[in-house]
Amino acid sequence: MTGPTEGTSGRALPSGPAPEPGRRWSRRRIVATSVVGGMLLLAVAAWIVYSSIRATVRPEDSVRDYLDLLAAGDFAAASAAVDPATYTAYDEYDGETLEAPVVATGSARGGGDDIVLDPGAIDEAAAASRDRLVVGELRADDDGAQLAPGDALDVDVQYTVAGVDSSTTLRVERLADTWYGFPQWRVVDPLLVPLRVETNLPDLGPAAIASVPVDVSGPRIDGAPQRVTVLYPGAYTVTPVQSEYVAADDLEVTVAGGTAVSSYSDTIGDAASAVLLYSATEALETTVATKAEAFVGSCFGSLPAVGENCPTSLRLRADFAQNVAISEPPTLDGIATYQVDYVDGEATEPPLRATFTAGRFSYSSDGDTDTTRFSLFAWITPTADDVTIEFRSGL
């Protein structure tokens, strides 16, 4: 029998097979993989904690997250982040806080200033904007570390839209701290800008952005009710009412807090303003001229019974004039809007009127023949698919 092998030192070496190199490397790989995996888990955990800290500790970060949604065009998510069903005109002037008008969806409409608010329309109109806002510098009053849950602080916001630099103030509310002890913030005020569209024919109906109705205001100089539609900042195309009888060009308007064209109301505050002017179409001119000819003919043809709206000079002579004949019929001179009075938010008469050249008729009385002039005007109320025309002898 062969005994144990002796080494050079004379000591016996252990018998049996030598360890396999493959097994030694497998155990090393296991250890290395465990170490790398642990490091990755720690990195992921650190990133989660860092992201949570970044998103919740600084109030500006909550505002930026909200504004980034608007900038990216994710209007549904932006609207969900705040409450666009209630608009608060929040502002400060000369260091004195103004009373903030709050208007909720479905609020009663009165004869004075109104804010038109529709959260679904806000998102739909924003999707039609040609330019979205670019977020600028954000600055909070302080870090809010001393605030209790439910308290709010101001965040000043700088932004740009369609080349217009703007600024506003949004409030953030402190929420209860996270389970791991970091503060959380919620944006209170949506970044909405009032748009006021003034038109010379407010009773024609609302204009539109895409398919979203935009309420219009009558001329402020007349004391007409003023209405605004609140929108996210953007560059919009306002489309007028489509009518056979009056027309206006599309209106390109930038809705932002820093627009050069703006108006102010004690109820509404500052609003981006634009003017939509309607003018008569050829179809309306033809209709008015045709109806005027028929109206004048009916007045002269009804003698001696003359309607109260017939020319005054004809009514004054209806009892004695003989052989009455029109020598110069009136012709349409022009159609334009005029200043009117408003009572309880309603116009006292239609602002759209037609003027005519003076007409002339001849008549005989007691054997003498004479001629005299007569005047004619028309009050016009167009709609999208019809028109009402009322003729009168004077303004």
Buried (B, 14 or more C-beta within 10 A) or exposed (E): EEEEEEEEEEEEEEEEEEEEEEEEEEEEEEEEEEEEEEEEEEEEEEEEEEEBBEBBBBBBBBBBBBBBBBBEBBBBBBBEBBBBBBBBBBEEEEEEEEEEBEBEEEEEEEEBBBBBBBBEBBBBBBBBBEBBBBBEEBEBEEEBEEBEEEEBBBBBBBBBBBEBEBEBBBBBBBBEEEEEEBBBBBBBBBBBBBBBBBBBBBBBBBBBBBEBBBBBBBBBEBBBBBBBBBBBBBBBBBBBBEBBBBBBEEBEBBBBBBBEEBBEBEBBBBBBBBBBBBBBBEBBBEBBBEBBBEBBEEBBEEBEEBEEBBBBBBBEBBEEBEEBEBEBBBEBEEBEBBEBEBEEBEBEEBBBBBBBBEBBBBBBEEEEEEEBEBBBBBBBBBBEEEBEBBBBBEE
